[in-house]
Amino acid sequence: MSLDLSGKIVAILPEQSGEGKNGRWVKQDFVVETADQFPKKVCFSTWGDKVADLKKLKIGEEVTISFNPESREFNSKWYTDLRAWKISKSSGQASSESHSEIPPFDEKDIPEETDDLPF
């Protein structure tokens, strides 16, 4: 399953690395804030060569992330990871267009009162 999310980078966390049974690994997390009416902050992970793509970006830039969600169990607890496999810069217009303005109030839009209430 692949999903996309757009927003502004608000944090780039320190790079992590180590040795595993398959050799050396490198990982870096970053946080994106959506431009919805009620903004959400979402943490993504980049692995391997995608860490270099993340280094080209700065805090405050508008991006679109393609990612795969993955959950795994450990000791009867579930952990979810959002693995970014593509990060692209947005034009910046998407966030301003996502907020539609409410049209001004007009008194003619109020329905006339009727006395058909049962009480």
Biopython code that builds the backbone (N, CA, C, O; Angstrom):
import numpy as np
from Bio.PDB.StructureBuilder import StructureBuilder

atoms = [
    (1, "MET", "N", (0.842, -1.164, 0.000)),
    (1, "MET", "CA", (0.000, 0.000, 0.000)),
    (1, "MET", "C", (0.893, 1.235, 0.000)),
    (1, "MET", "O", (1.807, 1.346, 0.817)),
    (2, "SER", "N", (0.631, 2.148, -0.906)),
    (2, "SER", "CA", (1.393, 3.383, -0.986)),
    (2, "SER", "C", (0.450, 4.568, -0.823)),
    (2, "SER", "O", (-0.624, 4.605, -1.423)),
    (3, "LEU", "N", (0.857, 5.530, -0.012)),
    (3, "LEU", "CA", (0.045, 6.708, 0.254)),
    (3, "LEU", "C", (0.874, 7.962, 0.013)),
    (3, "LEU", "O", (2.103, 7.899, -0.024)),
    (4, "ASP", "N", (0.199, 9.114, -0.153)),
    (4, "ASP", "CA", (0.868, 10.401, -0.314)),
    (4, "ASP", "C", (0.340, 11.372, 0.726)),
    (4, "ASP", "O", (-0.825, 11.310, 1.116)),
    (5, "LEU", "N", (1.213, 12.272, 1.172)),
    (5, "LEU", "CA", (0.827, 13.310, 2.123)),
    (5, "LEU", "C", (1.647, 14.557, 1.797)),
    (5, "LEU", "O", (2.842, 14.469, 1.514)),
    (6, "SER", "N", (0.994, 15.719, 1.838)),
    (6, "SER", "CA", (1.689, 16.981, 1.578)),
    (6, "SER", "C", (1.684, 17.834, 2.828)),
    (6, "SER", "O", (0.741, 17.795, 3.618)),
    (7, "GLY", "N", (2.745, 18.605, 3.001)),
    (7, "GLY", "CA", (2.837, 19.496, 4.143)),
    (7, "GLY", "C", (4.179, 20.185, 4.186)),
    (7, "GLY", "O", (4.957, 20.127, 3.233)),
    (8, "LYS", "N", (4.443, 20.844, 5.308)),
    (8, "LYS", "CA", (5.657, 21.614, 5.509)),
    (8, "LYS", "C", (6.565, 20.875, 6.483)),
    (8, "LYS", "O", (6.102, 20.379, 7.510)),
    (9, "ILE", "N", (7.855, 20.799, 6.167)),
    (9, "ILE", "CA", (8.820, 20.162, 7.060)),
    (9, "ILE", "C", (9.000, 21.057, 8.288)),
    (9, "ILE", "O", (9.354, 22.230, 8.161)),
    (10, "VAL", "N", (8.755, 20.498, 9.479)),
    (10, "VAL", "CA", (8.904, 21.274, 10.718)),
    (10, "VAL", "C", (10.084, 20.787, 11.565)),
    (10, "VAL", "O", (10.525, 21.499, 12.467)),
    (11, "ALA", "N", (10.598, 19.593, 11.290)),
    (11, "ALA", "CA", (11.756, 19.097, 12.038)),
    (11, "ALA", "C", (12.461, 18.009, 11.227)),
    (11, "ALA", "O", (11.826, 17.185, 10.570)),
    (12, "ILE", "N", (13.786, 18.035, 11.295)),
    (12, "ILE", "CA", (14.611, 16.959, 10.729)),
    (12, "ILE", "C", (15.436, 16.431, 11.887)),
    (12, "ILE", "O", (16.282, 17.139, 12.433)),
    (13, "LEU", "N", (15.190, 15.191, 12.254)),
    (13, "LEU", "CA", (15.823, 14.592, 13.426)),
    (13, "LEU", "C", (17.218, 14.065, 13.082)),
    (13, "LEU", "O", (17.528, 13.887, 11.904)),
    (14, "PRO", "N", (18.061, 13.814, 14.082)),
    (14, "PRO", "CA", (19.433, 13.343, 13.820)),
    (14, "PRO", "C", (19.455, 11.990, 13.096)),
    (14, "PRO", "O", (18.575, 11.147, 13.272)),
    (15, "GLU", "N", (20.477, 11.825, 12.294)),
    (15, "GLU", "CA", (20.694, 10.569, 11.568)),
    (15, "GLU", "C", (21.077, 9.474, 12.555)),
    (15, "GLU", "O", (21.799, 9.715, 13.522)),
    (16, "GLN", "N", (20.581, 8.264, 12.295)),
    (16, "GLN", "CA", (20.908, 7.101, 13.122)),
    (16, "GLN", "C", (21.541, 6.051, 12.219)),
    (16, "GLN", "O", (21.157, 5.921, 11.057)),
    (17, "SER", "N", (22.504, 5.305, 12.741)),
    (17, "SER", "CA", (23.125, 4.244, 11.948)),
    (17, "SER", "C", (23.568, 3.123, 12.870)),
    (17, "SER", "O", (23.659, 3.288, 14.086)),
    (18, "GLY", "N", (23.843, 1.982, 12.258)),
    (18, "GLY", "CA", (24.272, 0.835, 13.030)),
    (18, "GLY", "C", (24.660, -0.319, 12.132)),
    (18, "GLY", "O", (24.686, -0.193, 10.907)),
    (19, "GLU", "N", (24.961, -1.441, 12.754)),
    (19, "GLU", "CA", (25.325, -2.664, 12.045)),
    (19, "GLU", "C", (24.264, -3.717, 12.319)),
    (19, "GLU", "O", (23.871, -3.926, 13.466)),
    (20, "GLY", "N", (23.807, -4.372, 11.281)),
    (20, "GLY", "CA", (22.854, -5.452, 11.412)),
    (20, "GLY", "C", (23.395, -6.709, 10.763)),
    (20, "GLY", "O", (24.535, -6.729, 10.300)),
    (21, "LYS", "N", (22.593, -7.753, 10.725)),
    (21, "LYS", "CA", (23.061, -9.006, 10.121)),
    (21, "LYS", "C", (23.280, -8.861, 8.623)),
    (21, "LYS", "O", (24.025, -9.642, 8.030)),
    (22, "ASN", "N", (22.636, -7.864, 7.997)),
    (22, "ASN", "CA", (22.811, -7.624, 6.559)),
    (22, "ASN", "C", (23.809, -6.517, 6.270)),
    (22, "ASN", "O", (23.937, -6.092, 5.121)),
    (23, "GLY", "N", (24.519, -6.040, 7.285)),
    (23, "GLY", "CA", (25.520, -4.990, 7.084)),
    (23, "GLY", "C", (25.092, -3.675, 7.713)),
    (23, "GLY", "O", (24.194, -3.630, 8.553)),
    (24, "ARG", "N", (25.752, -2.614, 7.291)),
    (24, "ARG", "CA", (25.514, -1.280, 7.850)),
    (24, "ARG", "C", (24.179, -0.731, 7.366)),
    (24, "ARG", "O", (23.794, -0.929, 6.213)),
    (25, "TRP", "N", (23.462, -0.022, 8.282)),
    (25, "TRP", "CA", (22.211, 0.630, 7.930)),
    (25, "TRP", "C", (22.240, 2.078, 8.408)),
    (25, "TRP", "O", (22.953, 2.417, 9.353)),
    (26, "VAL", "N", (21.459, 2.925, 7.745)),
    (26, "VAL", "CA", (21.348, 4.332, 8.108)),
    (26, "VAL", "C", (19.880, 4.741, 7.995)),
    (26, "VAL", "O", (19.174, 4.328, 7.074)),
    (27, "LYS", "N", (19.436, 5.558, 8.949)),
    (27, "LYS", "CA", (18.031, 5.962, 9.017)),
    (27, "LYS", "C", (17.970, 7.406, 9.500)),
    (27, "LYS", "O", (18.789, 7.826, 10.318)),
    (28, "GLN", "N", (16.992, 8.170, 8.993)),
    (28, "GLN", "CA", (16.765, 9.520, 9.497)),
    (28, "GLN", "C", (15.272, 9.801, 9.471)),
    (28, "GLN", "O", (14.589, 9.510, 8.489)),
    (29, "ASP", "N", (14.774, 10.371, 10.564)),
    (29, "ASP", "CA", (13.361, 10.720, 10.690)),
    (29, "ASP", "C", (13.169, 12.210, 10.453)),
    (29, "ASP", "O", (14.081, 13.007, 10.674)),
    (30, "PHE", "N", (11.977, 12.578, 10.002)),
    (30, "PHE", "CA", (11.618, 13.977, 9.836)),
    (30, "PHE", "C", (10.123, 14.132, 10.083)),
    (30, "PHE", "O", (9.361, 13.174, 9.952)),
    (31, "VAL", "N", (9.710, 15.352, 10.443)),
    (31, "VAL", "CA", (8.325, 15.618, 10.805)),
    (31, "VAL", "C", (7.748, 16.630, 9.821)),
    (31, "VAL", "O", (8.367, 17.648, 9.509)),
    (32, "VAL", "N", (6.537, 16.318, 9.338)),
    (32, "VAL", "CA", (5.821, 17.188, 8.403)),
    (32, "VAL", "C", (4.512, 17.605, 9.049)),
    (32, "VAL", "O", (3.844, 16.795, 9.690)),
    (33, "GLU", "N", (4.145, 18.876, 8.880)),
    (33, "GLU", "CA", (2.866, 19.378, 9.380)),
    (33, "GLU", "C", (1.944, 19.622, 8.195)),
    (33, "GLU", "O", (2.310, 20.319, 7.248)),
    (34, "THR", "N", (0.749, 19.048, 8.250)),
    (34, "THR", "CA", (-0.217, 19.194, 7.169)),
    (34, "THR", "C", (-0.814, 20.600, 7.181)),
    (34, "THR", "O", (-0.716, 21.313, 8.180)),
    (35, "ALA", "N", (-1.426, 20.988, 6.080)),
    (35, "ALA", "CA", (-2.025, 22.324, 5.952)),
    (35, "ALA", "C", (-3.543, 22.232, 6.026)),
    (35, "ALA", "O", (-4.241, 23.033, 5.404)),
    (36, "ASP", "N", (-4.052, 21.283, 6.765)),
    (36, "ASP", "CA", (-5.500, 21.116, 6.906)),
    (36, "ASP", "C", (-6.068, 22.172, 7.841)),
    (36, "ASP", "O", (-5.330, 22.964, 8.427)),
    (37, "GLN", "N", (-7.398, 22.173, 7.973)),
    (37, "GLN", "CA", (-8.041, 23.089, 8.904)),
    (37, "GLN", "C", (-7.515, 22.850, 10.320)),
    (37, "GLN", "O", (-7.295, 23.797, 11.074)),
    (38, "PHE", "N", (-7.318, 21.597, 10.670)),
    (38, "PHE", "CA", (-6.721, 21.213, 11.951)),
    (38, "PHE", "C", (-5.412, 20.496, 11.634)),
    (38, "PHE", "O", (-5.406, 19.275, 11.476)),
    (39, "PRO", "N", (-4.294, 21.237, 11.537)),
    (39, "PRO", "CA", (-3.020, 20.641, 11.112)),
    (39, "PRO", "C", (-2.573, 19.500, 12.019)),
    (39, "PRO", "O", (-2.763, 19.539, 13.235)),
    (40, "LYS", "N", (-1.987, 18.504, 11.413)),
    (40, "LYS", "CA", (-1.439, 17.349, 12.122)),
    (40, "LYS", "C", (0.056, 17.265, 11.825)),
    (40, "LYS", "O", (0.501, 17.592, 10.725)),
    (41, "LYS", "N", (0.812, 16.829, 12.803)),
    (41, "LYS", "CA", (2.235, 16.578, 12.608)),
    (41, "LYS", "C", (2.429, 15.075, 12.468)),
    (41, "LYS", "O", (1.915, 14.288, 13.263)),
    (42, "VAL", "N", (3.190, 14.687, 11.430)),
    (42, "VAL", "CA", (3.393, 13.276, 11.124)),
    (42, "VAL", "C", (4.895, 13.022, 10.976)),
    (42, "VAL", "O", (5.585, 13.752, 10.264)),
    (43, "CYS", "N", (5.393, 11.987, 11.650)),
    (43, "CYS", "CA", (6.805, 11.635, 11.590)),
    (43, "CYS", "C", (7.020, 10.517, 10.568)),
    (43, "CYS", "O", (6.349, 9.485, 10.609)),
    (44, "PHE", "N", (7.966, 10.738, 9.651)),
    (44, "PHE", "CA", (8.315, 9.757, 8.618)),
    (44, "PHE", "C", (9.758, 9.307, 8.823)),
    (44, "PHE", "O", (10.550, 10.008, 9.452)),
    (45, "SER", "N", (10.093, 8.138, 8.290)),
    (45, "SER", "CA", (11.455, 7.611, 8.332)),
    (45, "SER", "C", (11.979, 7.450, 6.920)),
    (45, "SER", "O", (11.248, 7.033, 6.022)),
    (46, "THR", "N", (13.244, 7.781, 6.726)),
    (46, "THR", "CA", (13.929, 7.493, 5.471)),
    (46, "THR", "C", (15.055, 6.518, 5.791)),
    (46, "THR", "O", (15.679, 6.601, 6.848)),
    (47, "TRP", "N", (15.306, 5.601, 4.875)),
    (47, "TRP", "CA", (16.318, 4.569, 5.075)),
    (47, "TRP", "C", (17.278, 4.552, 3.890)),
    (47, "TRP", "O", (16.896, 4.881, 2.767)),
    (48, "GLY", "N", (18.519, 4.171, 4.146)),
    (48, "GLY", "CA", (19.499, 3.959, 3.088)),
    (48, "GLY", "C", (19.777, 5.207, 2.269)),
    (48, "GLY", "O", (20.035, 6.278, 2.819)),
    (49, "ASP", "N", (19.722, 5.062, 0.937)),
    (49, "ASP", "CA", (20.056, 6.174, 0.049)),
    (49, "ASP", "C", (19.030, 7.308, 0.081)),
    (49, "ASP", "O", (19.325, 8.401, -0.403)),
    (50, "LYS", "N", (17.854, 7.088, 0.626)),
    (50, "LYS", "CA", (16.838, 8.148, 0.735)),
    (50, "LYS", "C", (17.229, 9.191, 1.773)),
    (50, "LYS", "O", (16.699, 10.302, 1.759)),
    (51, "VAL", "N", (18.154, 8.850, 2.679)),
    (51, "VAL", "CA", (18.648, 9.820, 3.663)),
    (51, "VAL", "C", (19.341, 10.974, 2.930)),
    (51, "VAL", "O", (19.230, 12.127, 3.349)),
    (52, "ALA", "N", (20.045, 10.675, 1.851)),
    (52, "ALA", "CA", (20.712, 11.727, 1.064)),
    (52, "ALA", "C", (19.685, 12.672, 0.444)),
    (52, "ALA", "O", (19.933, 13.875, 0.357)),
    (53, "ASP", "N", (18.538, 12.151, 0.013)),
    (53, "ASP", "CA", (17.476, 13.003, -0.535)),
    (53, "ASP", "C", (16.947, 13.960, 0.526)),
    (53, "ASP", "O", (16.645, 15.115, 0.227)),
    (54, "LEU", "N", (16.837, 13.490, 1.749)),
    (54, "LEU", "CA", (16.341, 14.316, 2.845)),
    (54, "LEU", "C", (17.323, 15.445, 3.163)),
    (54, "LEU", "O", (16.897, 16.538, 3.535)),
    (55, "LYS", "N", (18.616, 15.205, 3.026)),
    (55, "LYS", "CA", (19.625, 16.220, 3.322)),
    (55, "LYS", "C", (19.528, 17.415, 2.374)),
    (55, "LYS", "O", (20.055, 18.480, 2.695)),
    (56, "LYS", "N", (18.880, 17.279, 1.233)),
    (56, "LYS", "CA", (18.722, 18.367, 0.262)),
    (56, "LYS", "C", (17.589, 19.317, 0.653)),
    (56, "LYS", "O", (17.437, 20.379, 0.050)),
    (57, "LEU", "N", (16.801, 18.944, 1.648)),
    (57, "LEU", "CA", (15.642, 19.744, 2.038)),
    (57, "LEU", "C", (15.923, 20.526, 3.313)),
    (57, "LEU", "O", (16.828, 20.199, 4.081)),
    (58, "LYS", "N", (15.112, 21.582, 3.518)),
    (58, "LYS", "CA", (15.273, 22.446, 4.685)),
    (58, "LYS", "C", (13.964, 22.535, 5.449)),
    (58, "LYS", "O", (12.887, 22.301, 4.900)),
    (59, "ILE", "N", (14.074, 22.875, 6.715)),
    (59, "ILE", "CA", (12.883, 23.104, 7.529)),
    (59, "ILE", "C", (12.120, 24.285, 6.930)),
    (59, "ILE", "O", (12.711, 25.303, 6.569)),
    (60, "GLY", "N", (10.805, 24.133, 6.831)),
    (60, "GLY", "CA", (9.949, 25.168, 6.264)),
    (60, "GLY", "C", (9.560, 24.922, 4.820)),
    (60, "GLY", "O", (8.661, 25.587, 4.306)),
    (61, "GLU", "N", (10.219, 23.974, 4.147)),
    (61, "GLU", "CA", (9.888, 23.697, 2.746)),
    (61, "GLU", "C", (8.619, 22.861, 2.647)),
    (61, "GLU", "O", (8.367, 21.988, 3.478)),
    (62, "GLU", "N", (7.825, 23.143, 1.619)),
    (62, "GLU", "CA", (6.620, 22.376, 1.328)),
    (62, "GLU", "C", (7.023, 21.151, 0.516)),
    (62, "GLU", "O", (7.735, 21.268, -0.482)),
    (63, "VAL", "N", (6.564, 19.970, 0.946)),
    (63, "VAL", "CA", (6.927, 18.725, 0.283)),
    (63, "VAL", "C", (5.706, 17.814, 0.141)),
    (63, "VAL", "O", (4.702, 17.970, 0.836)),
    (64, "THR", "N", (5.827, 16.871, -0.773)),
    (64, "THR", "CA", (4.872, 15.780, -0.898)),
    (64, "THR", "C", (5.653, 14.492, -0.687)),
    (64, "THR", "O", (6.671, 14.256, -1.338)),
    (65, "ILE", "N", (5.168, 13.663, 0.230)),
    (65, "ILE", "CA", (5.852, 12.426, 0.583)),
    (65, "ILE", "C", (5.028, 11.242, 0.116)),
    (65, "ILE", "O", (3.833, 11.162, 0.402)),
    (66, "SER", "N", (5.654, 10.325, -0.599)),
    (66, "SER", "CA", (5.050, 9.040, -0.926)),
    (66, "SER", "C", (5.630, 8.047, 0.074)),
    (66, "SER", "O", (6.847, 7.973, 0.247)),
    (67, "PHE", "N", (4.764, 7.287, 0.728)),
    (67, "PHE", "CA", (5.249, 6.428, 1.807)),
    (67, "PHE", "C", (4.429, 5.149, 1.904)),
    (67, "PHE", "O", (3.325, 5.049, 1.371)),
    (68, "ASN", "N", (5.001, 4.183, 2.598)),
    (68, "ASN", "CA", (4.335, 2.920, 2.897)),
    (68, "ASN", "C", (4.213, 2.792, 4.409)),
    (68, "ASN", "O", (5.219, 2.855, 5.115)),
    (69, "PRO", "N", (2.997, 2.613, 4.916)),
    (69, "PRO", "CA", (2.855, 2.354, 6.354)),
    (69, "PRO", "C", (3.126, 0.876, 6.636)),
    (69, "PRO", "O", (2.752, -0.001, 5.857)),
    (70, "GLU", "N", (3.774, 0.627, 7.752)),
    (70, "GLU", "CA", (4.084, -0.760, 8.125)),
    (70, "GLU", "C", (4.020, -0.885, 9.641)),
    (70, "GLU", "O", (4.577, -0.052, 10.356)),
    (71, "SER", "N", (3.347, -1.912, 10.134)),
    (71, "SER", "CA", (3.267, -2.163, 11.575)),
    (71, "SER", "C", (3.874, -3.526, 11.882)),
    (71, "SER", "O", (3.833, -4.444, 11.063)),
    (72, "ARG", "N", (4.435, -3.634, 13.078)),
    (72, "ARG", "CA", (5.011, -4.909, 13.510)),
    (72, "ARG", "C", (4.782, -5.071, 15.010)),
    (72, "ARG", "O", (4.626, -4.093, 15.741)),
    (73, "GLU", "N", (4.766, -6.310, 15.443)),
    (73, "GLU", "CA", (4.521, -6.620, 16.846)),
    (73, "GLU", "C", (5.831, -6.976, 17.534)),
    (73, "GLU", "O", (6.693, -7.645, 16.963)),
    (74, "PHE", "N", (5.961, -6.511, 18.776)),
    (74, "PHE", "CA", (7.099, -6.887, 19.608)),
    (74, "PHE", "C", (6.601, -6.940, 21.047)),
    (74, "PHE", "O", (6.135, -5.935, 21.584)),
    (75, "ASN", "N", (6.700, -8.102, 21.666)),
    (75, "ASN", "CA", (6.251, -8.305, 23.054)),
    (75, "ASN", "C", (4.805, -7.861, 23.263)),
    (75, "ASN", "O", (4.502, -7.146, 24.218)),
    (76, "SER", "N", (3.938, -8.276, 22.387)),
    (76, "SER", "CA", (2.498, -7.995, 22.456)),
    (76, "SER", "C", (2.157, -6.518, 22.302)),
    (76, "SER", "O", (1.050, -6.107, 22.649)),
    (77, "LYS", "N", (3.071, -5.721, 21.795)),
    (77, "LYS", "CA", (2.799, -4.314, 21.486)),
    (77, "LYS", "C", (3.042, -4.090, 20.004)),
    (77, "LYS", "O", (3.906, -4.727, 19.402)),
    (78, "TRP", "N", (2.274, -3.183, 19.423)),
    (78, "TRP", "CA", (2.381, -2.904, 18.002)),
    (78, "TRP", "C", (3.056, -1.563, 17.764)),
    (78, "TRP", "O", (2.769, -0.585, 18.454)),
    (79, "TYR", "N", (3.951, -1.520, 16.787)),
    (79, "TYR", "CA", (4.694, -0.324, 16.429)),
    (79, "TYR", "C", (4.480, -0.059, 14.942)),
    (79, "TYR", "O", (4.553, -0.971, 14.119)),
    (80, "THR", "N", (4.212, 1.211, 14.611)),
    (80, "THR", "CA", (3.953, 1.584, 13.225)),
    (80, "THR", "C", (5.062, 2.492, 12.722)),
    (80, "THR", "O", (5.513, 3.394, 13.428)),
    (81, "ASP", "N", (5.495, 2.244, 11.496)),
    (81, "ASP", "CA", (6.557, 3.004, 10.859)),
    (81, "ASP", "C", (6.024, 3.521, 9.524)),
    (81, "ASP", "O", (5.423, 2.762, 8.764)),
    (82, "LEU", "N", (6.237, 4.801, 9.234)),
    (82, "LEU", "CA", (5.860, 5.379, 7.942)),
    (82, "LEU", "C", (7.146, 5.595, 7.158)),
    (82, "LEU", "O", (7.881, 6.551, 7.402)),
    (83, "ARG", "N", (7.412, 4.692, 6.209)),
    (83, "ARG", "CA", (8.668, 4.719, 5.456)),
    (83, "ARG", "C", (8.507, 5.504, 4.164)),
    (83, "ARG", "O", (7.810, 5.074, 3.244)),
    (84, "ALA", "N", (9.166, 6.670, 4.104)),
    (84, "ALA", "CA", (9.119, 7.516, 2.919)),
    (84, "ALA", "C", (10.004, 6.915, 1.834)),
    (84, "ALA", "O", (11.175, 6.623, 2.077)),
    (85, "TRP", "N", (9.450, 6.728, 0.636)),
    (85, "TRP", "CA", (10.259, 6.218, -0.460)),
    (85, "TRP", "C", (10.426, 7.258, -1.568)),
    (85, "TRP", "O", (11.202, 7.057, -2.502)),
    (86, "LYS", "N", (9.688, 8.382, -1.457)),
    (86, "LYS", "CA", (9.865, 9.478, -2.406)),
    (86, "LYS", "C", (9.501, 10.775, -1.698)),
    (86, "LYS", "O", (8.443, 10.878, -1.077)),
    (87, "ILE", "N", (10.384, 11.761, -1.796)),
    (87, "ILE", "CA", (10.136, 13.083, -1.219)),
    (87, "ILE", "C", (10.349, 14.098, -2.333)),
    (87, "ILE", "O", (11.440, 14.192, -2.896)),
    (88, "SER", "N", (9.305, 14.857, -2.650)),
    (88, "SER", "CA", (9.441, 15.863, -3.699)),
    (88, "SER", "C", (8.956, 17.210, -3.185)),
    (88, "SER", "O", (8.010, 17.293, -2.402)),
    (89, "LYS", "N", (9.627, 18.264, -3.644)),
    (89, "LYS", "CA", (9.251, 19.617, -3.249)),
    (89, "LYS", "C", (7.921, 19.970, -3.902)),
    (89, "LYS", "O", (7.692, 19.670, -5.074)),
    (90, "SER", "N", (7.046, 20.613, -3.127)),
    (90, "SER", "CA", (5.771, 21.091, -3.657)),
    (90, "SER", "C", (5.968, 22.498, -4.175)),
    (90, "SER", "O", (6.932, 23.178, -3.824)),
    (91, "SER", "N", (5.040, 22.926, -5.017)),
    (91, "SER", "CA", (5.143, 24.274, -5.582)),
    (91, "SER", "C", (4.825, 25.344, -4.553)),
    (91, "SER", "O", (5.157, 26.511, -4.761)),
    (92, "GLY", "N", (4.183, 24.974, -3.438)),
    (92, "GLY", "CA", (3.818, 25.933, -2.419)),
    (92, "GLY", "C", (2.419, 26.473, -2.602)),
    (92, "GLY", "O", (1.842, 27.019, -1.662)),
    (93, "GLN", "N", (1.854, 26.333, -3.805)),
    (93, "GLN", "CA", (0.517, 26.825, -4.058)),
    (93, "GLN", "C", (-0.528, 25.883, -3.502)),
    (93, "GLN", "O", (-1.637, 26.314, -3.187)),
    (94, "ALA", "N", (-0.206, 24.627, -3.375)),
    (94, "ALA", "CA", (-1.187, 23.651, -2.902)),
    (94, "ALA", "C", (-1.660, 23.976, -1.502)),
    (94, "ALA", "O", (-2.842, 23.820, -1.198)),
    (95, "SER", "N", (-0.744, 24.432, -0.628)),
    (95, "SER", "CA", (-1.156, 24.700, 0.741)),
    (95, "SER", "C", (-2.049, 25.926, 0.819)),
    (95, "SER", "O", (-2.965, 25.963, 1.641)),
    (96, "SER", "N", (-1.806, 26.942, -0.024)),
    (96, "SER", "CA", (-2.656, 28.124, 0.041)),
    (96, "SER", "C", (-4.007, 27.864, -0.618)),
    (96, "SER", "O", (-5.004, 28.480, -0.239)),
    (97, "GLU", "N", (-4.055, 26.978, -1.580)),
    (97, "GLU", "CA", (-5.317, 26.685, -2.242)),
    (97, "GLU", "C", (-6.160, 25.707, -1.448)),
    (97, "GLU", "O", (-7.363, 25.605, -1.691)),
    (98, "SER", "N", (-5.569, 24.984, -0.509)),
    (98, "SER", "CA", (-6.320, 23.986, 0.236)),
    (98, "SER", "C", (-7.281, 24.620, 1.229)),
    (98, "SER", "O", (-8.221, 23.966, 1.680)),
    (99, "HIS", "N", (-7.060, 25.889, 1.578)),
    (99, "HIS", "CA", (-7.962, 26.576, 2.490)),
    (99, "HIS", "C", (-8.963, 27.369, 1.670)),
    (99, "HIS", "O", (-8.626, 28.416, 1.118)),
    (100, "SER", "N", (-10.181, 26.881, 1.585)),
    (100, "SER", "CA", (-11.195, 27.614, 0.846)),
    (100, "SER", "C", (-11.809, 28.651, 1.771)),
    (100, "SER", "O", (-12.043, 28.393, 2.952)),
    (101, "GLU", "N", (-12.062, 29.806, 1.228)),
    (101, "GLU", "CA", (-12.642, 30.874, 2.029)),
    (101, "GLU", "C", (-14.139, 30.677, 2.156)),
    (101, "GLU", "O", (-14.797, 30.189, 1.238)),
    (102, "ILE", "N", (-14.668, 31.064, 3.306)),
    (102, "ILE", "CA", (-16.110, 30.989, 3.552)),
    (102, "ILE", "C", (-16.728, 32.226, 2.922)),
    (102, "ILE", "O", (-16.250, 33.334, 3.165)),
    (103, "PRO", "N", (-17.776, 32.072, 2.119)),
    (103, "PRO", "CA", (-18.383, 33.247, 1.501)),
    (103, "PRO", "C", (-18.983, 34.157, 2.559)),
    (103, "PRO", "O", (-19.369, 33.686, 3.629)),
    (104, "PRO", "N", (-19.070, 35.457, 2.278)),
    (104, "PRO", "CA", (-19.629, 36.372, 3.266)),
    (104, "PRO", "C", (-21.090, 36.051, 3.569)),
    (104, "PRO", "O", (-21.814, 35.515, 2.730)),
    (105, "PHE", "N", (-21.499, 36.386, 4.769)),
    (105, "PHE", "CA", (-22.866, 36.138, 5.231)),
    (105, "PHE", "C", (-23.828, 37.094, 4.536)),
    (105, "PHE", "O", (-23.548, 38.286, 4.413)),
    (106, "ASP", "N", (-24.945, 36.574, 4.089)),
    (106, "ASP", "CA", (-25.968, 37.391, 3.438)),
    (106, "ASP", "C", (-27.302, 37.097, 4.119)),
    (106, "ASP", "O", (-27.685, 35.936, 4.262)),
    (107, "GLU", "N", (-28.002, 38.136, 4.536)),
    (107, "GLU", "CA", (-29.259, 37.956, 5.269)),
    (107, "GLU", "C", (-30.328, 37.245, 4.447)),
    (107, "GLU", "O", (-31.213, 36.610, 5.021)),
    (108, "LYS", "N", (-30.270, 37.333, 3.135)),
    (108, "LYS", "CA", (-31.285, 36.673, 2.314)),
    (108, "LYS", "C", (-31.148, 35.149, 2.346)),
    (108, "LYS", "O", (-32.043, 34.433, 1.897)),
    (109, "ASP", "N", (-30.016, 34.651, 2.882)),
    (109, "ASP", "CA", (-29.816, 33.202, 2.993)),
    (109, "ASP", "C", (-30.537, 32.602, 4.192)),
    (109, "ASP", "O", (-30.613, 31.380, 4.312)),
    (110, "ILE", "N", (-31.071, 33.444, 5.087)),
    (110, "ILE", "CA", (-31.776, 32.952, 6.274)),
    (110, "ILE", "C", (-33.205, 32.606, 5.871)),
    (110, "ILE", "O", (-33.904, 33.450, 5.311)),
    (111, "PRO", "N", (-33.652, 31.377, 6.145)),
    (111, "PRO", "CA", (-35.030, 31.029, 5.798)),
    (111, "PRO", "C", (-36.028, 31.800, 6.667)),
    (111, "PRO", "O", (-35.731, 32.171, 7.802)),
    (112, "GLU", "N", (-37.203, 32.027, 6.112)),
    (112, "GLU", "CA", (-38.242, 32.730, 6.866)),
    (112, "GLU", "C", (-38.731, 31.841, 7.994)),
    (112, "GLU", "O", (-38.765, 30.617, 7.870)),
    (113, "GLU", "N", (-39.115, 32.485, 9.116)),
    (113, "GLU", "CA", (-39.606, 31.730, 10.270)),
    (113, "GLU", "C", (-40.999, 31.189, 9.985)),
    (113, "GLU", "O", (-41.834, 31.854, 9.372)),
    (114, "THR", "N", (-41.220, 29.989, 10.438)),
    (114, "THR", "CA", (-42.548, 29.395, 10.353)),
    (114, "THR", "C", (-42.913, 28.868, 11.724)),
    (114, "THR", "O", (-42.033, 28.526, 12.513)),
    (115, "ASP", "N", (-44.195, 28.799, 12.016)),
    (115, "ASP", "CA", (-44.655, 28.326, 13.324)),
    (115, "ASP", "C", (-45.139, 26.891, 13.233)),
    (115, "ASP", "O", (-46.209, 26.582, 13.758)),
    (116, "ASP", "N", (-44.401, 26.007, 12.591)),
    (116, "ASP", "CA", (-44.832, 24.631, 12.468)),
    (116, "ASP", "C", (-44.122, 23.715, 13.469)),
    (116, "ASP", "O", (-44.105, 22.498, 13.285)),
    (117, "LEU", "N", (-43.538, 24.285, 14.520)),
    (117, "LEU", "CA", (-42.881, 23.466, 15.528)),
    (117, "LEU", "C", (-43.943, 22.810, 16.432)),
    (117, "LEU", "O", (-44.985, 23.415, 16.682)),
    (118, "PRO", "N", (-43.701, 21.611, 16.914)),
    (118, "PRO", "CA", (-44.728, 20.892, 17.706)),
    (118, "PRO", "C", (-44.845, 21.360, 19.143)),
    (118, "PRO", "O", (-45.650, 20.793, 19.882)),
    (119, "PHE", "N", (-44.107, 22.339, 19.580)),
    (119, "PHE", "CA", (-44.216, 22.793, 20.963)),
    (119, "PHE", "C", (-44.441, 24.273, 21.072)),
    (119, "PHE", "O", (-44.552, 24.801, 22.179)),
]
sb = StructureBuilder()
sb.init_structure("model")
sb.init_model(0)
sb.init_chain("A")
sb.init_seg("    ")
for serial, (resi, resn, name, xyz) in enumerate(atoms, 1):
    if name == "N":
        sb.init_residue(resn, " ", resi, " ")
    sb.init_atom(name, np.array(xyz, "f"), 0.0, 1.0, " ", f" {name:<3s}", serial, name[0])
structure = sb.get_structure()
